[in-house]
Amino acid sequence: MKKLVLIFSTLFLAQIAGLAQPKFQIDGEEVYKGDDVVFHKIDDHTWVGTGKAMSNESLYLLEGSDKSLLIDAGTNIKDLDKIVASISDNPVTLVATHVHPDHTGPSIDVFPELYINPADTVGIPQFMPNYKGEVKFLKDGEIFDLGGRQIEVVFTPGHTPGSTTFIDKAAHYGFSGDSFGSGNLLLTTNFSTLEATCEKMSEIMADNGITELYPGHYFGANKETKKRVDDLCEISKGALSGEIKGEENPRAFLGLNLLINQNGVRVNYAQSALK
């Protein structure tokens, strides 16, 4: 598994090499700093962890009065369960935005169960081969009741078939992993899937006053917005109609040899995504 993570990490870093990355500046009190991760406060009951292995891979700890929810586990964070327990006293449930090793790496091994979107099950043998805990499946629209705080599951396929977003309607924000790319979307499905996802999320954001989505690689100034989601929708429509043409992607990470760079959004894709 460590060799696989290293390969994935090397390829990922090669993909983002040379890109203009947002300046890393996460506001909020620093509540934990270790060799593998730093946690900052988002608000009194929400924290963001910043990993150091794969382009600031992000994990989020959400606390209610009875339970806490950990969204993603980073790449390889030693004793992540103990780190989380030092921040929140509640029992913790681990969920994943998708099954890639910078979100479900060996850090997950200290948790007895993990919830994922069943559409990403195909990635388990490759990316989670050594996990001995119980894999449970999320349902689109289900609610995690943390005690005075409800988190809704929204399936948002595109980056992977099982990409998932977690919404806190009362707080007017959500946590989207790599669903919308953190500014550099790797589209491993197709544009029709991405278009449907963006239309769905845009409606949810409008109807519930969701102002921002915290991404899977958070730098402090690159939250996903409704405009970003709408821009991705327009890019999808343009790519499908042929009005927007991709250019050759010199990095071609994961075989994504084509690139659209528009409205401050990069979409990496393969010819097979044009359907």
CORVENRA-V635787 format. One record per run of one state. SS is the DSSP state (helix for helix, strand for strand, loop for the rest). FROM is the first residue (numbers start at 1). TO is the last residue. If there is no record, write none. Layout:
ss from to
SS FROM TO
SS FROM TO
This chain:
ss from to
loop 1 1
helix 2 16
loop 17 29
strand 30 33
loop 34 36
strand 37 43
loop 44 45
strand 46 51
loop 52 56
strand 57 63
loop 64 66
strand 67 71
loop 72 79
helix 80 87
loop 88 90
strand 91 95
loop 96 105
helix 106 110
loop 111 112
strand 113 117
helix 118 127
loop 128 133
strand 134 138
loop 139 142
strand 143 145
loop 146 149
strand 150 155
loop 156 163
strand 164 168
loop 169 172
strand 173 177
loop 178 180
helix 181 183
strand 184 186
loop 187 190
helix 191 208
loop 209 211
strand 212 215
loop 216 216
strand 217 217
loop 218 223
strand 224 224
loop 225 225
helix 226 241
loop 242 246
strand 247 248
loop 249 252
helix 253 255
loop 256 257
strand 258 262
loop 263 264
strand 265 269
loop 270 270
helix 271 273
loop 274 275
